[in-house]
Amino acid sequence: MWLALATPAGAELNIGDEDSREEEEGGQSDGVLTAEASATNITVSGDTGGDGGSLEPIESSWTPPVCWYEPWMTARQFADAVEQMARENGRAHRALNINSPANAFIDIYRDNEPEGWAYNSNSEFELRGYENYNLDAEEEGLWWRPVKNPNRESEYQSGSDCVEPIFWGDPVEVPEVEDSITDEVLAEYAYDEIDIPETEIELNPEGTQLVNLPTWIWLNASDIEPRTVRAELPINGLWAETTAEPVSLTIEPGTEDAELFPSDGECEIDEDGRIGEPYERGRADEDPPCGVMYTRATHHVDSYELTASLTWEVHWTGSQTEGEQPLPSGTFETTHTIVVDESQTIVR
């Protein structure tokens, strides 16, 4: 039998074995509260959960964290959960990648006998023992545990990421353990949670384009407003707000048979918050400030795939940090199908 340790009221964490959960995402199992192993107590609000997508960081070497440590249970909650697990002869994870029988928890967390339960010979983290689940601890605290980022489970490496077992720590002051949650970790988590809407560019002419006739492209200010997500850990009041603001649009025409305006295809946002300009009658002899001109029709390929990539600058503020802090810029790409025809007469 595989058991998950009971969680505090309103929490969503467990330390049960992931492979034993099958399709279960939460609820009661043999009288023990269970939930996803990758669940987190972080709450998010703001511009999230829409029909768009996530930012792709421009710095390919940077990503939000794959895991971290969160405050989790009181001493009494932890004691009750371990004792119930022992009665049921269950097993659970001391850490995300370490499966342990109930007597390991009894030895380490009740009887202060951690010897023999080494879990990772390469770790610099000392396996500590505790007396009576720290029920008699003089200092205020909570049990902390490792949590996977639910947005990046595929990037988690068992045996090297967040391998430290459950430990006792201050509920507010972040313990000096690598990857403990901070407002910066919350800000980076929020980065993944920001919902970026589809980039709906405006075109003139609309519909089918014409060979050698410039296509004016623009985005109205109302279509590219900043997006903000707040991530918060209610158990200790830690929070961060991450904001993404659009700064430029990059056009890729989908063929070499095209000319871009400007020549690098990058259209900056103007003082009015708009990118590019709508075409106005009488400007047919002008080059568009943002646009493309196709020099070959699509008869040979049916259509071109024009890509519009909106670049967003990202910054954050948090409960532990003074002032506004940067995060790597990101892009969101939308593809548009373009049909180009030939015409002997051009009238605008």
C-alpha positions as CSV (number, residue, x, y, z in Angstrom):
1,M,0.0,0.0,0.0
2,W,1.3,3.5,-0.9
3,L,0.1,6.3,1.3
4,A,0.4,10.1,1.0
5,L,0.9,12.1,4.1
6,A,-2.1,14.2,5.1
7,T,-1.8,17.9,4.3
8,P,-2.9,21.0,6.1
9,A,-6.4,22.2,5.5
10,G,-6.6,23.9,2.2
11,A,-3.2,22.7,1.0
12,E,-2.6,20.7,-2.1
13,L,0.6,18.8,-1.3
14,N,1.5,15.2,-0.5
15,I,4.6,13.1,-0.4
16,G,3.2,10.0,-1.9
17,D,4.6,7.9,-4.6
18,E,3.9,9.4,-8.0
19,D,3.7,6.0,-9.8
20,S,1.1,4.8,-7.4
21,R,-1.3,7.6,-8.1
22,E,-2.4,6.3,-11.5
23,E,-5.1,8.8,-12.7
24,E,-5.9,10.1,-9.2
25,E,-5.4,13.9,-8.8
26,G,-6.9,14.4,-5.4
27,G,-9.4,13.2,-2.8
28,Q,-9.6,10.5,-0.2
29,S,-7.7,7.2,-0.5
30,D,-7.9,4.7,2.4
31,G,-8.8,7.5,4.7
32,V,-5.7,9.6,3.8
33,L,-5.9,12.9,2.0
34,T,-4.0,12.6,-1.3
35,A,-3.1,15.1,-4.1
36,E,-0.7,15.5,-7.0
37,A,3.0,15.2,-6.1
38,S,3.8,18.1,-8.3
39,A,1.1,20.3,-6.7
40,T,2.1,23.5,-5.0
41,N,0.6,25.8,-2.4
42,I,1.4,28.8,-4.6
43,T,-1.7,30.7,-5.7
44,V,-1.7,32.8,-8.9
45,S,-4.0,35.6,-10.0
46,G,-4.1,38.2,-12.8
47,D,-3.5,37.6,-16.5
48,T,-3.4,33.8,-16.4
49,G,-5.4,30.8,-17.7
50,G,-6.5,32.3,-21.0
51,D,-6.6,31.0,-24.5
52,G,-3.1,32.2,-25.4
53,G,0.2,30.8,-24.5
54,S,3.4,31.2,-22.5
55,L,6.4,33.4,-23.2
56,E,9.5,31.7,-24.7
57,P,12.6,33.2,-23.0
58,I,15.0,34.9,-25.5
59,E,17.9,33.7,-23.4
60,S,17.9,30.0,-24.3
61,S,20.0,29.1,-21.3
62,W,17.5,30.5,-18.8
63,T,14.3,28.9,-17.6
64,P,12.1,29.3,-14.5
65,P,13.1,26.8,-11.8
66,V,12.0,23.1,-12.1
67,C,11.6,22.7,-8.3
68,W,11.9,24.4,-5.0
69,Y,11.3,23.9,-1.3
70,E,8.1,25.2,0.4
71,P,6.9,25.4,4.0
72,W,4.3,22.7,4.4
73,M,3.1,21.1,7.6
74,T,3.0,21.9,11.3
75,A,4.8,19.5,13.7
76,R,1.4,18.0,14.8
77,Q,0.2,17.5,11.3
78,F,3.4,15.9,10.3
79,A,3.4,13.6,13.4
80,D,-0.2,12.5,12.8
81,A,0.5,11.8,9.2
82,V,3.6,9.7,9.8
83,E,2.0,7.7,12.6
84,Q,-1.0,7.0,10.4
85,M,1.3,5.9,7.6
86,A,3.1,3.6,10.1
87,R,-0.2,2.0,11.1
88,E,-1.0,1.3,7.5
89,N,2.4,-0.1,6.8
90,G,2.8,2.5,4.0
91,R,5.6,4.2,2.1
92,A,6.1,7.7,1.0
93,H,8.8,10.1,-0.3
94,R,11.2,11.8,2.0
95,A,12.0,13.8,-1.1
96,L,10.6,13.9,-4.6
97,N,12.8,11.1,-5.8
98,I,13.4,9.0,-2.6
99,N,10.8,6.3,-1.8
100,S,11.0,5.4,1.9
101,P,9.1,3.0,4.2
102,A,7.3,4.2,7.3
103,N,10.1,3.1,9.6
104,A,12.5,5.5,7.9
105,F,10.2,8.4,8.9
106,I,10.0,7.0,12.4
107,D,13.8,6.6,12.7
108,I,14.6,10.0,11.3
109,Y,11.8,12.3,12.5
110,R,10.6,10.7,15.7
111,D,13.6,8.8,17.2
112,N,16.5,10.9,15.9
113,E,18.3,7.9,14.4
114,P,19.1,8.9,10.8
115,E,22.0,6.5,10.5
116,G,21.5,4.0,7.8
117,W,19.1,6.1,5.7
118,A,21.6,7.8,3.5
119,Y,19.8,8.8,0.3
120,N,22.3,10.5,-2.0
121,S,26.1,10.1,-1.5
122,N,26.8,13.1,-3.8
123,S,24.7,15.6,-1.8
124,E,26.3,18.1,0.5
125,F,23.1,18.2,2.6
126,E,23.5,16.4,5.9
127,L,20.7,13.9,6.8
128,R,19.6,15.3,10.1
129,G,17.6,13.5,12.7
130,Y,14.8,15.0,14.9
131,E,13.2,14.3,18.2
132,N,9.5,13.5,18.4
133,Y,8.7,15.2,15.1
134,N,9.8,18.5,16.6
135,L,6.6,18.7,18.6
136,D,8.6,20.1,21.5
137,A,10.7,22.5,19.4
138,E,11.2,25.8,21.2
139,E,11.5,27.8,17.9
140,E,8.4,28.3,15.8
141,G,8.5,26.5,12.5
142,L,7.0,24.3,9.9
143,W,8.2,21.2,8.0
144,W,9.4,22.1,4.5
145,R,9.4,19.8,1.5
146,P,10.5,19.8,-2.1
147,V,8.0,20.6,-4.9
148,K,8.2,20.2,-8.6
149,N,7.2,23.1,-10.9
150,P,4.0,21.7,-12.5
151,N,4.8,23.6,-15.6
152,R,8.3,22.0,-16.0
153,E,7.9,18.4,-14.8
154,S,9.6,17.1,-17.9
155,E,12.8,19.0,-17.1
156,Y,13.1,17.7,-13.5
157,Q,16.1,15.3,-13.1
158,S,15.6,12.7,-10.4
159,G,18.7,12.4,-8.3
160,S,20.0,15.9,-8.9
161,D,17.1,18.4,-8.5
162,C,15.7,19.2,-5.1
163,V,16.9,15.9,-3.5
164,E,17.0,17.1,0.1
165,P,14.6,15.4,2.4
166,I,11.8,17.1,4.5
167,F,13.4,19.5,7.0
168,W,12.3,21.8,9.7
169,G,12.5,25.6,9.1
170,D,11.1,29.0,10.1
171,P,7.7,29.5,8.5
172,V,8.6,33.0,7.3
173,E,12.4,33.4,7.1
174,V,13.7,31.4,4.2
175,P,16.1,28.7,5.3
176,E,19.6,28.6,4.0
177,V,19.0,25.6,1.7
178,E,19.6,25.9,-2.0
179,D,16.4,26.2,-4.0
180,S,14.3,27.3,-1.0
181,I,11.4,29.4,-2.2
182,T,11.9,33.2,-2.3
183,D,10.0,36.0,-3.9
184,E,12.3,35.7,-6.9
185,V,11.4,32.0,-7.3
186,L,7.7,33.1,-7.2
187,A,8.4,35.8,-9.8
188,E,10.0,33.2,-12.1
189,Y,7.1,30.8,-11.5
190,A,4.7,33.6,-12.5
191,Y,6.7,34.1,-15.7
192,D,5.4,30.7,-16.9
193,E,1.9,31.5,-15.7
194,I,1.4,34.7,-17.7
195,D,-1.1,34.2,-20.5
196,I,0.1,35.9,-23.7
197,P,-2.8,36.4,-26.2
198,E,-2.4,35.5,-29.9
199,T,-0.8,38.3,-31.9
200,E,-3.6,39.4,-34.1
201,I,-1.9,41.7,-36.6
202,E,-3.8,44.1,-38.9
203,L,-3.1,44.0,-42.6
204,N,-3.8,46.4,-45.5
205,P,-4.6,45.2,-48.0
206,E,-6.8,42.6,-46.2
207,G,-7.0,39.0,-47.4
208,T,-5.1,38.1,-50.6
209,Q,-2.0,40.2,-51.1
210,L,-0.6,41.4,-54.4
211,V,2.9,41.0,-55.8
212,N,5.1,44.1,-55.5
213,L,2.4,46.0,-53.5
214,P,3.6,46.8,-49.9
215,T,1.4,45.3,-47.1
216,W,1.0,47.6,-44.2
217,I,1.1,45.8,-40.8
218,W,0.2,47.2,-37.4
219,L,-1.0,46.4,-33.9
220,N,-3.3,48.7,-32.0
221,A,-2.3,49.7,-28.5
222,S,-5.4,48.0,-27.0
223,D,-4.2,44.7,-28.5
224,I,-0.8,44.8,-26.8
225,E,-1.4,45.9,-23.2
226,P,0.9,44.7,-20.4
227,R,0.2,41.4,-18.7
228,T,0.7,40.9,-15.0
229,V,0.5,37.8,-12.8
230,R,0.8,37.7,-9.0
231,A,2.2,34.5,-7.3
232,E,1.7,34.2,-3.6
233,L,2.4,31.6,-0.9
234,P,-0.4,32.2,1.6
235,I,1.2,30.0,4.3
236,N,3.9,32.7,5.0
237,G,2.8,35.8,3.0
238,L,5.5,35.6,0.4
239,W,4.5,37.2,-2.9
240,A,5.8,38.5,-6.2
241,E,4.2,40.2,-9.2
242,T,5.6,39.6,-12.7
243,T,4.8,42.0,-15.6
244,A,5.4,41.5,-19.3
245,E,5.2,44.6,-21.6
246,P,5.4,44.4,-25.4
247,V,8.2,46.3,-27.0
248,S,8.5,45.2,-30.6
249,L,7.1,43.0,-33.4
250,T,9.3,41.0,-35.6
251,I,8.0,39.9,-39.0
252,E,9.2,36.9,-40.9
253,P,7.5,36.6,-44.3
254,G,7.9,32.9,-44.8
255,T,9.8,33.2,-48.1
256,E,12.9,34.7,-49.4
257,D,10.8,36.4,-52.2
258,A,9.9,39.3,-50.0
259,E,11.1,42.7,-48.8
260,L,10.6,43.8,-45.2
261,F,9.9,47.2,-43.7
262,P,12.1,48.0,-41.9
263,S,14.7,45.9,-43.5
264,D,15.4,43.8,-40.4
265,G,11.7,43.1,-39.9
266,E,11.7,44.5,-36.3
267,C,9.0,47.1,-35.7
268,E,9.3,49.1,-32.5
269,I,6.4,50.2,-30.3
270,D,5.7,54.0,-30.6
271,E,4.9,56.5,-27.9
272,D,1.2,55.9,-28.3
273,G,1.7,52.2,-27.5
274,R,1.0,51.1,-31.1
275,I,3.3,49.1,-33.4
276,G,3.3,50.2,-37.1
277,E,0.6,52.4,-38.6
278,P,-2.7,51.8,-40.4
279,Y,-2.6,52.6,-44.1
280,E,-4.3,55.8,-45.1
281,R,-5.4,56.7,-48.6
282,G,-2.9,58.8,-50.5
283,R,0.2,57.1,-49.0
284,A,0.6,54.5,-51.8
285,D,4.0,55.9,-52.7
286,E,5.4,55.5,-49.1
287,D,7.0,52.6,-47.6
288,P,5.1,51.3,-44.5
289,P,6.8,51.8,-41.2
290,C,6.1,48.2,-40.5
291,G,5.2,45.8,-43.3
292,V,6.2,43.4,-46.1
293,M,6.2,43.3,-49.9
294,Y,6.0,40.0,-51.6
295,T,7.8,39.7,-54.9
296,R,6.5,36.4,-56.0
297,A,3.0,35.0,-56.0
298,T,2.1,31.8,-54.1
299,H,0.9,29.8,-57.1
300,H,3.8,27.4,-56.6
301,V,3.2,26.8,-52.9
302,D,-0.5,27.7,-52.3
303,S,0.5,30.1,-49.4
304,Y,3.3,31.6,-47.3
305,E,3.4,31.3,-43.5
306,L,4.1,34.8,-42.1
307,T,5.3,34.7,-38.6
308,A,4.6,37.6,-36.2
309,S,6.7,37.4,-33.1
310,L,5.9,39.9,-30.3
311,T,8.8,40.6,-27.9
312,W,7.9,41.3,-24.3
313,E,10.2,42.8,-21.6
314,V,9.6,41.3,-18.2
315,H,10.2,42.7,-14.7
316,W,9.0,41.9,-11.2
317,T,8.5,43.2,-7.7
318,G,8.3,41.1,-4.5
319,S,7.8,41.0,-0.8
320,Q,11.5,40.5,0.0
321,T,13.1,42.7,-2.7
322,E,13.2,46.5,-3.0
323,G,12.5,48.0,-6.4
324,E,11.7,46.6,-9.8
325,Q,13.9,43.7,-11.0
326,P,14.4,42.4,-14.5
327,L,13.7,38.9,-15.9
328,P,14.8,37.7,-19.4
329,S,12.7,39.1,-22.2
330,G,10.4,36.6,-24.0
331,T,8.7,36.2,-27.3
332,F,5.3,34.9,-28.4
333,E,4.9,33.8,-32.0
334,T,1.8,33.6,-34.1
335,T,1.7,32.3,-37.7
336,H,-0.6,33.7,-40.4
337,T,-1.4,32.1,-43.7
338,I,-0.7,34.6,-46.6
339,V,-1.9,34.1,-50.2
340,V,-0.2,36.3,-52.8
341,D,-1.7,36.9,-56.3
342,E,-0.5,38.8,-59.3
343,S,-2.2,41.8,-60.6
344,Q,-1.6,44.0,-63.7
345,T,-3.4,47.0,-62.1
346,I,-2.8,48.5,-58.7
347,V,-5.4,50.9,-57.3
348,R,-5.5,52.2,-53.8
